[in-house]
Amino acid sequence: MQPFWNFPATAGGTINSINNAGIETFRGNELDSLTREICQNSLDAVKDEEQPVIVEFKQFQISRNQFPQRDELVNAFNKCESTWKSKNTKIEQFVEQAKYILKNDQIPFLRISDFNTKGLEGARTGELGTPWSSLVREAGSSNKGDSSGGSFGIGKSAPFANSKLRTLFYSSYDITDYQSHIGVANIMSFEERPGFNTLGTGYFTDSHNSTAISNLLNLDPSFQRDETGTDIYVTAFEPKENWVEAIRNSVIYNFFITIWQDKLVVKIEDETISHENIGTLISKLDDDKEEYCQVKAYFKLLTSEEGIQVPYPAKRYKKIGEFKEGEATLYIMKGEDLNRRVLMTRKAGMRLFEQNRISGSISFTGILIIHGTHMNQVFKKMENPAHTEWEPNRYEEAPSEAKKAFSDLRKFIRETVQQQFQAETTETMDAFGVSDFLPDTTQVAGEGDEKKESLTMKIKSIAHKKKEKPKKKVKKKQQKENFEDTLEEVGITPEGDQAGHSNDDRNEGEGLGGGTGNQQGEQGPADEGTGGAKEGKGEKEKNKPIDVDTRYICLEKDSGLYRLNIKPEKKFEKGKLEFKVSGEQSDYILPVITVTSNDIEITSIDKNVVRFVNLTGKKPKNIQVQVDYEQYCVLEVDLYEI
């Protein structure tokens, strides 16, 4: 039978409009999504694991007369136009553009070919569940193995998002030596004749059952396939950006581990990205982009002799089963100005996400690769459709155990980093310069004891002198631009113990600073920015200092954004926080721009003072604060009950 475009009918079923959920998933990030999904799918179909998979991207054009049964596809778009006229503006615009493209003399295509892969097995029979059926005919289906990258069947929509006709052609040479091709137009339902609507998906086929056509499709005149693999032809490929650069950067960013391991080679037009040149290409990435700096740090770890490899220990769970020792490996390295994150990947080697909140006091970087079969299976089931997060609730058989498994993995990362790199602390330290003020007790050989210096003291009596408690001073509130000038004018010298201390060991995953303010004394100082009582209230604030453990981490240095955790020692209804920068000679106020928190209700912000209503009693309070300071600083935070 002569090949034709077959649009199957729906008998009283769903009418599909233009908003295809799978395609819309990749809107706005089409080229990066195309690169990630294509390379991942090819890696999942590897034939010889001892050799790298090769993926090739090549653009070309064909005349409109060479487009397979172009007139039939144009006719389908005409029927879409008449069916949806004045009913859906978005469909009208899409159809108008599609018809315009199909009338042009030349139509642009992108050919994506892979090699050392198995091809689309199942094309001969069209059997349900085969790779061919899952890719071409089934919706939301994937038959990939446990160590594969994808599992939702959504990634196959990424090429459609890069076609202005939403039309692809698949050509395959599979490991059974069967050669086949088929076209898929993923458009919208239309009325074929009165009362007869189509599903909206059409197939370029030679059978009303939409089976594959027997033989390869050679649309690119410069290409001829002579080995197993798959070719995907993306029609009307007209990207808005430099597609070669975009795909190159996406390959490097997402697959540098796989390429470095010599499991993947990518060719983009005349460029080749391989094990031999991946290091050079990474070194040329723009340092002004944060994501590329991270890639450089991770690649340095992979290639440095200073890196440490730590196997994941054996774990057993009641429902999940057993992870054998070494099913995952953590690569870590310590150094200056590293990102304090661990890149998480599975066997396919594609970037998934970065695990942070590990240690803010240790400068390190790391990569965790899950390569064990069973561990891959478990964490694959936790993966979201975008492959950017592990979500334990997706593991339907045992979500609570999946959560525990993920928690154990994060704990392993934190503890390994701390055990390997945590600086040893000692109870003594050298005080530089103190020797200038101490007597020289060194004795030269041959000299007598008379050269020794000594100090003899005799205590005659001990008397206890009662120290009078200083009287509270009440001063009129003064509004001054500079707080230090105010102190000078009224003759007040700050007193009391307000020294900070580090709490690095109290948080498992953050770099911590801060301290415990107001450890001594019963009366806290007046607000440095506003005075002791809230202006206009007529009621003086208590200003009772509260002992508090304070921890913080800098989120964005340039914008002065910090995350703060405070744990008060008592319950209180209303309070205020005073922010200061700890300096060598003295502290000075730190103006606050914004404060957000789910644990406290902010009532006012005045210079460095934040007043609030306590919502959680003695429980720790997580606060995000933006301060007017563009450099790293040592925060001093005092808490008062008011």
C-alpha positions in Angstrom: 0.0 0.0 0.0 1.2 3.5 -0.8 2.2 5.4 2.4 -0.3 8.0 3.6 -1.1 10.2 6.7 -3.6 8.3 8.9 -5.5 10.2 11.5 -7.5 7.6 13.5 -11.0 8.5 14.7 -12.5 8.9 18.1 -16.0 7.5 18.5 -17.5 9.7 21.2 -14.2 10.0 22.9 -11.9 12.9 24.0 -11.5 15.9 21.7 -7.8 17.0 21.9 -7.0 20.6 21.6 -3.5 22.2 21.1 -2.2 22.1 24.6 -0.5 18.7 24.8 0.7 18.2 28.3 3.9 16.4 27.3 4.9 19.1 24.8 4.0 21.9 27.1 6.4 20.4 29.7 9.3 21.5 27.6 8.1 24.9 26.4 10.5 27.7 27.1 13.5 25.4 27.4 13.2 23.5 24.1 16.9 22.9 23.1 18.2 22.0 26.5 15.2 19.6 27.0 15.8 18.1 23.6 19.5 17.5 24.4 18.9 16.0 27.8 16.1 13.6 26.6 17.8 12.5 23.4 21.2 11.8 24.9 19.6 10.0 27.9 17.4 7.8 25.6 20.3 6.9 23.5 22.4 5.9 26.5 19.5 3.8 27.8 19.6 1.9 24.5 23.3 1.1 24.4 24.2 -2.0 22.5 27.9 -2.5 23.5 28.7 -1.1 26.9 32.4 -1.3 26.2 32.1 1.3 23.5 30.7 4.9 23.7 27.2 5.8 22.4 27.5 8.3 19.6 24.7 11.0 19.1 24.8 13.3 16.1 22.8 16.5 15.5 22.8 17.8 11.9 20.6 20.4 10.3 19.6 20.3 6.6 16.8 21.3 4.2 14.6 19.6 1.7 12.4 20.9 -1.0 8.7 20.9 -0.2 8.1 18.3 -2.9 10.4 15.9 -0.9 8.3 16.2 2.2 6.5 12.8 2.7 2.9 13.2 1.4 3.0 17.0 2.1 -0.4 17.6 0.4 -2.2 15.2 2.8 -0.7 16.9 5.8 -1.7 20.3 4.4 -5.2 19.0 4.0 -5.2 17.9 7.6 -4.3 21.4 8.7 -7.0 22.8 6.5 -9.6 20.6 8.4 -8.1 21.8 11.7 -8.6 25.3 10.6 -12.3 24.8 9.7 -13.0 22.8 12.8 -11.6 25.3 15.3 -12.3 28.6 13.5 -13.4 31.3 15.9 -13.1 28.8 18.8 -9.4 28.8 19.7 -7.1 31.6 18.8 -3.9 29.6 19.6 -4.9 26.8 17.2 -5.7 29.4 14.5 -2.2 30.9 14.8 -0.5 27.5 14.9 -2.3 26.2 11.8 -1.6 29.4 9.9 2.1 29.1 10.6 2.1 25.4 9.7 0.5 26.0 6.3 2.9 28.8 5.6 5.9 26.6 6.3 4.6 23.7 4.2 4.1 26.1 1.2 7.7 27.3 1.3 10.2 26.0 -1.3 12.6 24.8 1.4 11.7 23.2 4.7 14.3 23.0 7.5 15.0 19.7 9.3 17.1 18.6 12.2 18.4 15.0 12.0 19.3 13.3 15.3 21.1 10.0 14.9 22.5 7.6 17.4 25.0 4.8 17.0 26.0 1.8 19.1 22.4 1.5 20.1 19.8 -1.2 19.6 17.4 0.7 17.4 13.6 0.6 17.9 13.0 -3.0 18.7 9.4 -4.1 18.1 8.8 -2.1 14.9 8.3 -5.4 12.9 5.3 -6.5 15.0 4.2 -3.3 16.7 3.8 -5.3 19.9 2.6 -3.4 23.0 5.4 -2.7 25.4 8.3 -2.8 22.9 10.6 0.2 22.6 9.0 1.0 19.2 5.5 0.9 20.6 6.4 2.9 23.8 8.0 5.6 21.7 5.6 5.8 18.8 2.2 4.6 19.8 1.8 4.6 23.6 1.1 7.7 25.7 2.8 8.1 29.1 4.5 4.7 28.8 8.1 3.6 29.2 9.6 0.2 29.2 13.1 1.1 30.2 15.3 -1.0 32.5 16.0 -0.2 36.1 19.3 1.6 35.5 17.9 3.8 32.7 17.5 7.5 32.9 13.8 7.9 32.1 10.7 6.1 33.4 7.6 8.3 32.6 7.5 8.3 28.8 7.3 12.1 28.8 10.8 12.8 27.4 9.7 11.6 23.9 7.7 14.8 23.7 10.8 17.0 23.8 11.5 16.7 20.0 7.9 17.7 19.2 8.4 21.0 21.2 11.2 21.8 18.7 9.1 21.3 15.6 6.9 24.2 14.4 4.7 21.5 12.7 4.8 19.3 15.8 5.7 16.5 13.4 8.6 13.9 13.5 9.8 11.0 11.4 11.4 8.0 13.0 13.8 5.7 11.1 15.3 2.7 12.7 17.7 -0.2 12.1 17.3 -2.5 15.1 19.4 -5.4 16.4 17.1 -8.0 14.7 18.3 -6.4 11.3 14.8 -5.0 10.7 14.7 -1.6 9.1 11.6 0.6 9.4 10.3 4.2 9.5 7.1 6.0 10.5 5.9 9.6 10.9 4.0 11.1 13.8 2.0 14.4 13.7 1.1 15.5 17.2 -1.4 18.2 16.4 -5.1 18.4 17.5 -8.5 16.8 16.8 -10.4 17.8 13.7 -13.6 16.9 12.1 -13.0 14.5 9.2 -16.6 14.6 8.2 -19.8 15.6 10.1 -20.0 13.7 13.4 -16.6 12.0 12.7 -13.6 13.5 14.7 -10.0 12.4 14.8 -7.9 11.9 17.9 -5.5 14.6 16.8 -2.4 12.4 16.3 -1.6 11.3 12.8 0.8 8.6 11.5 2.7 8.4 8.3 2.2 4.8 7.6 1.1 2.2 5.0 -1.5 0.6 7.2 -4.8 1.7 8.8 -3.4 0.1 12.0 -0.6 2.7 11.9 2.2 0.2 11.8 5.8 0.9 10.7 6.8 1.1 7.0 9.4 -1.5 6.1 12.7 0.2 5.1 14.8 3.2 6.2 13.8 6.8 5.5 16.5 8.8 3.8 15.5 12.5 4.1 19.0 13.8 4.6 20.9 13.5 1.3 24.3 13.6 3.0 23.5 10.6 5.3 23.2 6.9 4.9 22.8 4.5 7.8 24.6 1.2 7.6 24.5 0.1 11.3 22.0 -0.3 14.1 20.5 2.8 15.6 17.7 5.4 15.3 17.3 8.5 13.3 14.8 11.2 14.4 13.9 13.9 11.9 12.5 17.1 13.5 10.5 19.0 10.9 10.4 22.8 10.6 13.3 23.1 13.0 13.7 26.9 13.3 15.2 27.7 16.8 15.3 31.3 17.9 18.8 31.1 19.3 22.2 29.7 18.2 21.2 26.1 18.3 24.7 24.7 17.9 26.0 26.7 20.9 22.9 25.9 23.0 23.2 22.1 22.4 26.9 22.1 23.0 26.6 23.9 26.3 23.7 21.7 27.3 25.7 18.5 26.5 28.7 19.8 28.5 26.6 20.9 31.5 24.4 17.8 31.7 26.6 15.0 30.5 30.2 15.9 31.3 30.6 12.9 33.6 29.3 10.5 31.0 31.6 12.0 28.4 34.6 12.0 30.7 33.9 8.3 31.4 34.0 7.7 27.6 30.4 6.4 27.5 29.1 9.2 25.3 30.3 11.1 22.2 28.2 13.9 20.8 28.6 15.4 17.3 27.0 18.8 16.6 27.3 19.8 12.9 31.1 19.6 12.5 32.0 19.7 16.2 32.7 16.7 18.3 32.5 16.5 22.1 34.4 13.5 23.5 36.6 12.2 26.3 39.6 13.7 24.5 38.4 17.3 24.5 35.8 17.6 27.3 38.4 19.2 29.6 39.4 21.9 27.0 35.7 22.7 26.3 34.9 23.0 30.0 37.9 25.4 30.6 36.5 27.7 27.9 33.1 28.0 29.6 32.1 31.5 30.7 33.3 32.2 34.2 30.6 34.9 34.6 27.9 32.2 34.7 27.5 30.5 38.0 26.4 27.1 36.6 29.6 26.9 34.4 31.8 27.6 37.4 30.1 24.7 39.1 30.9 22.4 36.2 34.5 23.5 36.4 34.7 22.6 40.1 33.1 19.2 39.5 35.3 18.4 36.6 38.4 19.4 38.6 37.3 16.9 41.2 37.0 14.1 38.6 40.4 14.7 37.2 42.3 15.7 40.4 44.6 13.3 42.3 43.5 15.1 45.5 39.9 13.7 45.1 38.7 11.0 47.6 36.4 8.2 46.7 34.2 6.8 49.4 31.9 3.8 48.7 28.3 3.8 50.2 28.0 1.2 52.9 25.6 -1.7 52.8 22.0 -0.8 53.9 19.0 -3.0 54.5 15.4 -2.0 54.6 12.3 -4.2 55.3 10.4 -3.4 52.1 12.9 -1.8 49.8 15.4 -4.5 50.3 19.2 -4.4 50.5 21.8 -2.0 49.0 25.1 -3.8 48.7 28.3 -2.0 49.7 29.6 0.2 46.9 26.3 0.6 45.0 27.0 4.3 45.1 30.3 6.2 45.3 30.9 9.6 46.7 33.7 11.7 45.1 34.8 14.6 47.3 37.7 17.1 47.3 38.6 20.0 49.7 39.9 23.3 48.4 39.5 27.0 48.4 36.3 28.7 47.2 34.5 25.5 46.3 30.8 25.3 46.1 30.0 23.1 49.2 27.6 21.0 47.2 27.4 17.4 45.9 26.1 16.7 42.4 23.7 13.8 42.4 23.6 11.4 39.4 22.6 7.8 38.6 24.1 5.3 36.3 23.2 7.2 33.1 25.5 9.9 34.4 23.1 12.8 33.5 23.0 15.7 36.0 20.0 15.5 38.2 20.4 18.0 41.0 22.8 19.4 43.6 22.6 18.5 47.2 23.4 21.4 49.5 23.1 22.2 53.2 26.0 19.8 53.9 28.6 22.1 55.5 29.1 25.8 55.4 32.3 25.7 57.3 34.2 23.3 55.0 35.1 24.4 51.4 34.6 21.3 49.3 32.9 19.9 46.3 31.5 16.4 45.5 29.8 14.1 43.1 27.6 11.1 44.1 27.1 8.4 41.4 24.6 5.6 42.0 25.8 2.7 39.8 24.4 -0.3 41.6 21.4 -2.1 40.0 19.1 -2.2 42.9 19.9 1.2 44.3 19.3 2.7 40.8 15.9 1.0 40.7 14.9 2.4 44.0 16.0 6.0 43.4 14.7 5.9 39.8 11.2 5.4 41.2 11.7 8.5 43.4 12.7 10.7 40.4 10.3 13.4 39.1 9.4 13.6 35.4 11.9 16.4 34.8 14.7 14.4 36.3 15.6 17.2 38.7 14.7 15.8 42.1 14.2 12.7 44.2 10.8 12.7 45.8 10.3 9.7 48.1 6.5 9.8 48.0 6.7 8.7 44.4 8.0 5.3 45.6 4.4 4.0 46.0 5.4 0.6 47.4 7.0 2.0 50.5 7.2 5.9 50.6 8.3 6.0 54.3 11.2 3.6 53.7 12.1 5.6 50.5 12.2 8.7 52.6 14.5 6.9 55.1 16.8 5.7 52.3 17.1 9.2 50.9 17.7 10.6 54.4 20.4 8.0 55.0 22.1 8.9 51.8 22.2 12.6 52.7 23.4 11.7 56.2 26.2 9.6 54.6 27.3 12.6 52.5 27.3 15.0 55.5 29.2 12.7 57.8 31.7 11.7 55.2 32.5 15.3 54.4 32.9 16.2 58.1 35.0 13.1 58.9 37.3 13.6 55.9 37.7 17.4 56.1 36.7 18.8 59.5 39.6 20.6 60.9 40.9 19.3 64.3 40.3 21.5 67.2 42.7 21.9 70.1 42.4 23.2 73.6 45.5 25.4 73.4 46.7 27.9 70.9 49.8 30.0 70.2 49.2 33.7 71.1 51.3 35.6 68.6 53.5 38.3 70.2 53.0 37.3 73.8 56.6 36.1 74.0 57.7 39.7 73.8 56.2 40.3 77.3 57.3 37.2 79.0 60.7 36.7 80.8 63.4 34.8 78.9 63.9 31.7 81.1 66.3 29.9 78.7 69.4 28.8 80.5 72.7 28.6 78.7 74.7 25.5 79.4 77.4 26.1 81.9 75.7 29.0 83.6 74.5 28.7 87.2 71.1 28.7 88.6 71.6 32.4 89.5 70.5 33.2 85.9 67.0 31.9 86.5 64.3 34.4 87.0 61.5 33.6 89.4 58.5 35.2 91.0 57.5 34.3 94.5 54.1 35.3 95.9 52.6 34.8 99.4 48.9 35.3 100.0 48.3 36.9 103.4 44.5 37.0 103.4 41.5 36.9 101.2 38.7 39.4 101.5 35.3 39.3 99.7 34.2 42.6 98.4 30.6 43.0 97.5 30.1 44.6 94.2 27.2 47.1 94.1 24.8 46.5 91.3 24.8 49.5 88.9 21.8 51.7 89.0 19.6 51.7 85.9 19.9 54.9 83.9 16.9 56.4 82.3 17.5 58.6 79.4 15.2 60.4 77.0 14.9 58.8 73.6 17.0 60.6 71.0 16.8 60.3 67.2 20.2 60.4 65.7 21.6 59.5 62.3 24.7 57.9 63.8 24.4 55.8 66.9 28.0 56.1 67.8 27.7 59.9 67.8 24.7 59.6 70.1 26.7 57.5 72.7 29.4 60.1 72.6 27.0 62.9 73.3 25.3 61.3 76.2 28.6 59.9 77.7 27.5 56.2 77.6 30.0 53.5 77.1 28.5 50.1 76.2 29.2 47.4 78.8 28.3 43.8 79.4 29.2 40.6 77.8 28.0 40.5 74.3 30.7 38.3 72.8 29.6 35.8 70.1 30.5 32.3 69.7 30.4 29.8 66.8 27.9 27.0 66.8 29.4 25.0 63.9 28.6 21.6 65.4 24.9 22.3 66.1 23.8 22.2 62.5 24.3 19.2 60.3 24.3 21.0 57.0 25.1 24.6 57.2 28.0 27.0 57.6 27.2 28.7 60.9 28.1 31.9 62.6 26.6 34.1 65.3 26.4 33.6 69.0 24.6 33.7 72.2 23.8 37.3 73.0 23.1 38.9 76.4 24.4 36.1 78.6 24.9 38.4 81.6 22.9 41.3 83.1 19.2 41.7 83.4 18.6 44.9 81.4 19.2 45.0 77.7 20.4 48.1 75.9 18.0 50.4 74.2 17.5 49.8 70.4 20.5 51.1 68.6 18.4 52.3 65.8 15.3 53.6 67.5 15.6 54.0 71.3 14.2 51.9 74.1 10.5 52.3 73.4 8.6 52.1 70.2 7.9 55.7 69.1 4.3 56.8 69.4 3.2 53.9 71.6 3.1 55.6 75.0 4.2 52.4 76.6 7.8 51.4 77.3 9.1 48.1 76.1 10.4 45.6 78.6 13.7 45.1 76.7 14.4 41.9 78.6 17.3 40.1 77.1 16.7 36.4 76.2 19.4 33.8 76.0 19.4 32.4 72.6 21.4 30.1 70.3 22.0 31.8 67.0 23.1 30.3 63.7 23.2 31.8 60.3 24.4 31.1 56.7 25.0 33.6 53.9 22.7 32.8 50.9 23.7 35.6 48.6 26.6 37.8 49.5 26.0 40.6 46.9 22.4 41.1 48.0 23.1 40.7 51.7 20.8 37.7 52.0 21.2 35.5 55.1 19.3 32.6 56.6 19.1 32.8 60.4 18.1 30.2 63.0 17.4 31.4 66.6 16.5 29.1 69.5 15.3 31.1 72.5 15.6 29.8 76.0 12.1 30.9 77.1 8.6 31.6 75.8 7.5 35.1 75.1 4.8 36.9 73.1 6.6 39.8 71.5 10.2 40.4 70.8 12.7 42.3 68.9 16.0 41.5 67.2 19.0 43.8 67.0 21.4 43.2 64.2 25.0 44.3 64.4 28.3 43.6 62.6 31.0 42.4 64.9 34.2 44.4 64.3 37.7 44.1 65.7 37.4 47.3 67.8 33.6 47.5 68.3 30.3 46.5 66.9 28.2 48.7 64.7 24.6 48.6 63.6 23.6 46.6 60.6 20.6 48.1 58.7 17.9 45.5 57.8 16.1 45.8 54.5 13.6 42.9 54.6 12.7 40.0 56.9 10.6 36.9 56.0 9.6 34.0 58.3 6.8 31.5 58.9 7.7 31.4 62.7 7.4 35.1 63.6 5.0 37.9 62.5 6.9 41.0 61.6 5.4 44.2 63.1 8.1 46.7 62.2 11.6 47.2 60.8 13.5 50.3 61.9 17.2 50.5 60.9 18.8 47.5 62.6 15.8 46.6 64.8 13.1 44.1 63.9 10.0 43.9 66.1 7.8 40.8 65.9 5.1 38.6 67.4 6.3 35.2 68.4 4.3 32.5 66.8 6.1 29.3 67.9 7.0 29.7 71.6 10.4 28.2 72.5 10.7 26.4 69.2 13.6 27.4 66.9 12.7 30.1 64.4 13.9 30.2 60.9 14.2 33.7 59.5 15.5 35.0 56.1 16.9 38.5 56.4 18.3 40.9 53.9 20.8 43.4 55.3 22.3 46.5 53.8 25.8 45.1 53.6 27.4 43.8 50.4 30.3 41.8 51.9 30.6 38.8 54.1 30.2 39.8 57.7 30.1 38.4 61.2 26.6 38.9 62.4 25.8 39.7 66.0 22.1 39.2 66.8 20.5 40.1 70.2 17.0 39.0 71.2 14.8 40.9 73.6 11.4 40.4 75.0 9.3 43.5 74.7 
